[in-house]
């Protein structure tokens, strides 16, 4: 897998945009922030990991990425980088994997990579980073060519993928759509390469062209159902069910909840352990106040992945909103026990304890939250302080 995030940041460092370079905090600045109390700021830890990678300090990078996940289990990019960590530490691993010659002692590393890839995909298959500092691809940096040749086609494919991860979805879609129309002008859609359908569909969705995105992923679902094997070209566990998951999210985004719900149920019917399908169903049912169905799906998500505290937060929110405060308190206490470094769990627990008139428990949870909350949760910190004042 290409280290796309690091490459983009390096582009910013190199001065693609002078303002971007000026806004990038140094390694020493980030380390100072962590020492000053930002160790539970997932964004700071993630950026720190990128700086460590630049210095090939891979053990420090892995530690920072794992800390970021502990602080925010729903941040997708750390999983993406962790999935590549074994390949950084062992330069021969990718070659051995392609040749199916991986030694037995390196198989655990491959298994770890696959698990992190699957988690990255489940948390956020759209790869939205919202983490890039400065403006790594300002307008006018890349101009799409008017001529066409094998070299130009290769360039367009690179721009399409690179621009997508730089969050220039307009440029990504433009490059990929141009590649499609010029490289495959009369080819039936079911013969378009998987990787092109994949990124074209993602970029179209990000640009709000939901029908185009849905059409691309419907082709991938059909193709994946026929093959029923992962797509090794992308080295990501993209089976038919995985493509179906993306299609369901596109239906959600395009305000077609009935279609989304049916797709999530199709996913679960094929794989009960696809926990994020349960979670998305729970949140959809929550939106429509279908509390019994929401609770069942949220509990199923937790059962399928009991080590993820963010799933417990979703379950706790549903229990609270449906009027089951004692259950919500117990659920949130489980979340805190699973991951004591997850700041938001303390905030949610403090609110429920306050609503249960358990003043001492509420005060303890909210006080701890205020002490460890990162700057990203400043609105929650303000609310927690108001709640503490009302408890006195």
C-alpha positions in Angstrom: 0.0 0.0 0.0 1.3 3.5 -0.8 1.9 5.8 2.1 -0.5 8.3 0.6 -1.0 10.4 3.8 2.7 10.8 4.5 3.3 11.6 0.8 0.7 14.3 0.9 2.1 15.9 4.1 5.6 15.7 2.6 4.3 17.6 -0.4 3.1 20.3 2.0 6.5 20.3 3.8 8.3 20.7 0.4 6.5 24.0 -0.1 3.7 23.1 -2.5 1.9 25.8 -0.6 4.0 28.1 1.5 1.1 28.7 4.0 0.8 24.9 4.4 4.4 24.6 5.4 4.1 27.4 7.9 1.2 25.7 9.6 2.8 22.3 10.1 3.8 21.8 13.8 7.2 20.3 14.3 8.1 17.0 16.0 9.3 18.8 19.1 6.1 20.9 19.2 3.9 17.9 19.0 5.9 16.0 21.6 5.7 19.0 23.9 1.9 19.0 23.5 1.7 15.3 24.5 3.9 15.9 27.6 1.7 18.9 28.5 -1.4 16.8 28.6 -2.5 16.2 25.0 -1.8 12.5 25.1 -5.5 11.8 24.7 -5.8 14.1 21.7 -6.1 11.6 18.8 -5.3 14.2 16.2 -2.1 15.2 18.0 -1.0 11.6 18.3 -1.8 10.9 14.7 0.3 13.9 13.5 3.1 12.8 15.8 3.0 9.4 14.3 3.5 10.9 10.8 6.6 12.9 12.1 8.0 9.7 13.5 7.6 7.9 10.2 9.5 10.7 8.5 12.4 9.8 10.8 11.9 6.0 10.4 11.1 5.7 14.1 8.6 3.0 13.4 8.2 1.7 17.0 7.4 5.3 18.2 5.0 5.7 15.2 3.1 2.5 16.1 2.8 3.6 19.7 1.4 7.0 18.7 -1.1 5.4 16.3 -2.3 3.0 19.0 -2.7 5.9 21.4 -4.7 7.8 18.8 -7.1 4.9 18.4 -7.5 4.6 22.2 -8.4 8.2 22.3 -10.8 8.0 19.4 -11.7 4.5 18.1 -13.7 6.1 15.2 -10.6 7.8 13.6 -9.9 5.8 10.5 -6.5 6.9 9.3 -4.5 5.4 12.2 -5.9 2.0 11.3 -4.8 2.6 7.7 -1.2 3.4 8.7 -1.1 0.5 11.2 -2.1 -1.9 8.5 1.1 -0.9 6.6 3.4 -1.0 9.6 4.6 -4.7 9.1 5.6 -3.8 5.6 7.6 -0.8 6.8 9.4 -2.8 9.4 10.1 -5.7 7.0 10.9 -4.6 3.5 10.7 -8.2 2.1 7.3 -8.9 3.4 5.3 -7.5 0.5 7.5 -9.4 -2.0 7.1 -12.6 0.0 3.3 -12.1 0.2 3.0 -11.6 -3.6 4.9 -14.8 -4.2 3.0 -16.7 -1.6 6.3 -17.4 0.1 5.8 -15.8 3.5 7.8 -17.6 6.2 5.7 -19.0 9.1 7.3 -16.6 11.6 6.0 -13.7 9.5 2.4 -14.8 9.2 1.3 -13.1 12.4 2.5 -9.8 10.9 0.4 -10.3 7.8 -2.6 -11.2 10.0 -2.2 -8.0 12.0 -2.0 -6.0 8.7 -5.2 -7.6 7.5 -7.1 -7.0 10.7 -6.1 -3.3 10.7 -7.1 -2.9 7.1 -10.5 -4.5 7.8 -11.0 -2.2 10.8 -10.0 0.9 8.8 -12.5 -0.1 6.1 -15.3 -0.8 8.7 -14.7 2.5 10.6 -14.8 4.7 7.5 -14.5 3.2 4.0 -14.5 6.6 2.4 -11.1 7.4 3.9 -12.1 10.9 4.8 -9.1 12.3 6.6 -9.9 15.9 7.6 -6.5 15.8 9.1 -4.2 17.3 6.5 -2.5 20.5 7.6 -2.3 23.5 5.3 -3.4 23.0 1.6 -1.3 20.3 0.0 -3.1 20.5 -3.4 -4.1 24.1 -3.9 -6.0 25.1 -7.0 -3.8 25.1 -10.1 -1.2 22.8 -8.7 -2.2 19.9 -11.1 -3.6 20.5 -14.5 -5.3 17.6 -16.4 -3.8 17.0 -19.8 -5.6 17.3 -23.2 -3.5 14.6 -24.9 -3.9 10.8 -24.4 -1.3 8.1 -24.3 -0.3 5.2 -22.0 1.8 7.6 -20.0 -1.1 10.1 -19.7 -3.4 7.3 -18.6 -0.9 6.3 -15.9 -0.7 10.0 -14.8 -4.5 10.3 -14.6 -4.8 7.2 -12.5 -2.2 8.6 -10.1 -3.9 12.0 -9.9 -7.2 10.3 -9.2 -6.0 8.3 -6.2 -3.6 11.0 -4.9 -6.2 13.8 -5.1 -8.8 11.6 -3.4 -6.7 11.1 -0.3 -5.8 14.8 -0.4 -9.5 15.5 -0.2 -9.6 17.2 -3.6 -12.6 15.1 -4.6 -13.4 17.4 -7.6 -9.9 16.9 -9.0 -10.0 13.1 -8.2 -13.3 12.7 -10.0 -12.3 14.8 -12.9 -9.1 12.8 -13.5 -10.8 9.4 -13.1 -13.8 10.3 -15.2 -11.4 11.5 -18.0 -9.4 8.3 -17.7 -12.6 6.3 -18.0 -14.0 8.1 -21.0 -10.7 8.2 -22.9 -9.2 4.8 -21.9 -12.4 2.8 -22.1 -14.6 4.9 -24.4 -17.0 2.1 -25.5 -16.4 -0.6 -22.9 -19.4 -1.9 -21.0 -19.4 -0.8 -17.4 -19.1 -4.3 -16.1 -15.7 -4.6 -17.8 -14.2 -1.4 -16.1 -11.3 -2.3 -13.8 -12.2 -2.7 -10.2 -9.8 -0.1 -8.8 -11.2 2.5 -11.3 -14.8 1.8 -10.3 -13.8 1.9 -6.7 -12.2 5.3 -6.6 -14.5 6.8 -9.2 -17.5 5.7 -7.1 -15.9 7.1 -3.9 -15.1 10.5 -5.5 -18.5 10.8 -7.1 -20.1 10.2 -3.7 -17.9 12.8 -2.0 -19.0 15.3 -4.7 -22.7 14.5 -4.0 -23.2 12.5 -7.2 -24.8 9.7 -5.4 -26.4 7.9 -8.3 -23.0 7.7 -10.1 -21.4 6.4 -6.9 -24.2 3.9 -6.3 -24.0 2.6 -9.9 -20.2 2.1 -9.6 -20.6 0.1 -6.4 -23.5 -1.9 -7.6 -21.3 -3.2 -10.4 -18.7 -4.1 -7.8 -21.2 -5.9 -5.6 -22.3 -7.9 -8.6 -18.8 -8.6 -9.6 -17.7 -9.5 -6.0 -20.7 -11.8 -5.6 -19.6 -13.8 -8.7 -16.0 -14.0 -7.5 -16.5 -14.1 -3.7 -12.8 -13.4 -3.0 -10.9 -10.3 -1.8 -9.5 -7.9 -4.3 -5.8 -8.5 -4.1 -5.0 -5.5 -6.3 -5.9 -3.1 -3.6 -4.6 -5.3 -0.8 -7.8 -4.6 1.2 -10.4 -7.1 2.2 -12.9 -6.0 -0.4 -15.4 -8.8 -0.9 -18.9 -8.4 -2.2 -20.1 -7.7 1.3 -17.6 -5.0 1.7 -18.7 -3.3 -1.5 -22.3 -3.8 -0.3 -21.4 -1.9 2.8 -20.1 1.1 0.8 -23.3 1.0 -1.3 -25.4 1.1 1.8 -23.6 4.1 3.1 -24.1 5.9 -0.2 -27.8 5.1 0.1 -27.8 6.6 3.6 -26.1 9.8 2.3 -28.5 10.1 -0.6 -31.4 9.9 1.9 -32.7 6.5 0.9 -33.0 4.8 4.3 -35.2 2.0 3.1 -32.6 0.9 0.5 -29.8 1.3 3.1 -31.6 -0.8 5.7 -32.2 -3.6 3.2 -28.5 -3.6 2.2 -27.4 -3.7 5.9 -29.7 -6.6 6.5 -28.3 -8.3 3.4 -24.7 -7.8 4.8 -25.7 -9.3 8.2 -27.4 -12.2 6.6 -24.1 -13.1 4.9 -21.9 -12.2 7.9 -23.3 -11.9 11.4 -19.9 -10.6 12.5 -20.0 -7.5 10.3 -20.4 -5.3 13.3 -20.5 -1.9 11.6 -23.5 -3.0 9.6 -25.3 -3.6 12.9 -24.1 -0.2 14.2 -25.3 1.7 11.1 -28.6 -0.1 11.4 -28.8 0.9 15.0 -28.2 4.5 14.3 -30.7 4.6 11.5 -33.4 3.1 13.7 -32.4 5.6 16.4 -32.9 8.4 13.9 -36.5 7.3 13.5 -37.0 6.5 17.2 -37.5 2.8 16.6 -36.0 2.1 20.0 -36.5 -1.7 20.2 -34.9 -2.3 16.8 -32.1 0.2 17.5 -31.2 -1.5 20.8 -31.2 -4.9 19.3 -28.8 -3.9 16.5 -26.6 -1.9 18.9 -26.3 -4.9 21.2 -25.5 -7.1 18.2 -22.7 -4.7 17.2 -21.2 -4.9 20.7 -21.4 -8.7 20.8 -19.7 -8.9 17.4 -16.8 -6.6 18.5 -16.8 -6.4 22.3 -13.5 -4.6 22.6 -14.6 -1.5 20.8 -15.8 1.1 23.4 -17.3 3.4 20.7 -20.0 0.8 20.0 -20.8 0.9 23.7 -21.2 4.6 23.5 -23.7 4.2 20.6 -25.6 1.6 22.7 -25.5 3.9 25.7 -26.9 6.8 23.7 -29.8 4.7 22.5 -30.6 3.4 26.0 -30.5 6.9 27.4 -32.7 8.4 24.7 -35.2 5.6 25.0 -35.5 6.2 28.7 -33.4 3.3 30.1 -31.0 5.3 32.2 -29.7 2.6 34.5 -28.9 0.4 31.4 -27.1 3.3 29.8 -25.0 3.9 32.9 -24.0 0.3 33.1 -23.1 0.3 29.4 -21.0 3.4 29.7 -19.2 2.0 32.7 -18.3 -0.9 30.5 -16.9 1.5 27.9 -14.7 3.2 30.5 -13.5 -0.2 31.8 -12.6 -1.4 28.3 -10.6 1.8 27.4 -9.8 4.1 30.3 -8.1 6.5 27.8 -11.3 7.2 25.9 -12.3 10.7 27.1 -15.8 10.9 25.6 -16.9 7.9 27.5 -16.4 9.8 30.8 -18.4 12.7 29.5 -21.3 10.5 28.5 -21.2 8.6 31.8 -21.2 11.9 33.7 -24.3 13.1 31.9 -26.2 9.9 32.6 -25.1 9.8 36.2 -26.3 13.4 36.7 -29.7 12.4 35.1 -29.9 9.5 37.6 -29.2 12.0 40.4 -26.0 10.2 41.3 -24.2 13.4 42.1 -20.9 11.9 43.3 -20.6 9.6 40.3 -21.4 12.4 37.9 -18.9 14.8 39.5 -16.2 12.2 39.4 -16.8 11.3 35.7 -17.1 14.9 34.6 -14.1 16.1 36.6 -12.0 13.3 35.0 -13.3 14.2 31.5 -12.3 17.9 31.9 -8.9 16.9 33.1 -8.1 14.7 30.1 -10.2 16.0 27.3 -8.4 17.1 24.1 -8.9 20.5 22.6 -11.1 19.0 19.9 -13.8 18.3 22.6 -13.8 21.9 23.8 -17.7 22.3 23.4 -18.1 19.2 25.5 -15.7 20.6 28.1 -17.7 23.8 28.4 -20.9 21.8 28.9 -19.2 19.5 31.5 -18.1 22.6 33.5 -21.6 23.9 33.5 -22.9 20.6 34.7 -20.3 20.5 37.5 -21.3 23.9 38.6 -24.9 22.8 38.8 -23.9 19.8 41.0 -22.3 22.0 43.7 
